[in-house]
Amino acid sequence: MSDYYNAFETSPVPVPGPDAVPPEPFRGIYGMPAFVTIPTSDLAESVDFWIRGLGFFELFSVPGTMVHLRRWAFQDVLLVSAESVPEQPPAMSFSFAGVLSQVAPLAEACRTLRPGSVDGPRDTPWNTRDVEVITPENARVVLTAAKPFDPAGREARNLAAMGITPPDDGPGDHGKHA
């Protein structure tokens, strides 16, 4: 018996493809397995950018102190009031999953709200399309969307060169990839 198994049924991320449909925003309450806390010196401006630019919604707030934002299940961000924010974005980034059809509109919405805040979209050697956004708090956020996997494509060759091969079609083929 293997310690590794296909667990895509626990993820809200749909199978990559040109027709992939993003899940509905998740409004349920759960024990958050991970979340990001971001200080902001202008809570209203930050909330507006994260909602209109990055596609999050306000789950709840403590007025003037903290706003809990969410997108899909397990994409939670806490914006907290602070006296100041870093002057420069850190090298570290926070990435969240999307689908291909969301990348260009998200980039355009962020560019409209904050000109100069967007880098991309760009395709990666590991088969995603990413857009990097610098938020009003100087956080570095990346929306990443998996592209359909083409076993004969350049990305497949890149992955193979790294020692990553796709599993065979069918369940239970995880041992050789673990």
C-alpha positions, 0 to 999 in steps of 0.5 A: 500500500502506498502513502501517496494517492490521488487527492484531487477530490479534496481540491477546489482546483478544476482539471486544467483545460481551455474550458475549465470552469472556476468553482463558485466562491466558497462561503462556508466556515472551516478550520483554515489549513493555511492562510496569509496575513497581510498588514495594510495602512489603508484597509479600505483601499486594500479591500477594494483592490483585493475584491475588484482586482484579485477577485476575492470577496469579504467573508467577514470583518472586524471594522477598522481592524481586520478583514477576512477575504476569500476566493475559492475554498482554502484561498484565505487572506486576512488584511490587518490594520497596521501603522505602515507597510514595507516600502518595497515588495519582498522577494517572497510571494503568495500564489493562488490557483485560478483557471486560464480564463481568469488570468487575462481579466485579472491582470487587466483589472489590476492594471486598471486599479493600479497601473504598473502593479502587474507583471505578465501574464507569462508561461512557465516551464512547469506548464502554468500561466502566471500573473504577478501583482504587487498589491497596495500593501506591497505584497507580491501575489501570483495567480497561477493557472495550469495549462492543459498537459501536452505529452508531446509539448515543450513543457512535457520535455522540460518536466521530463528533464527535471525527472517528472513524468506524467502518471499513466491514465488510471488510478493507483499509478503514484508509486513511481512518482512519489 
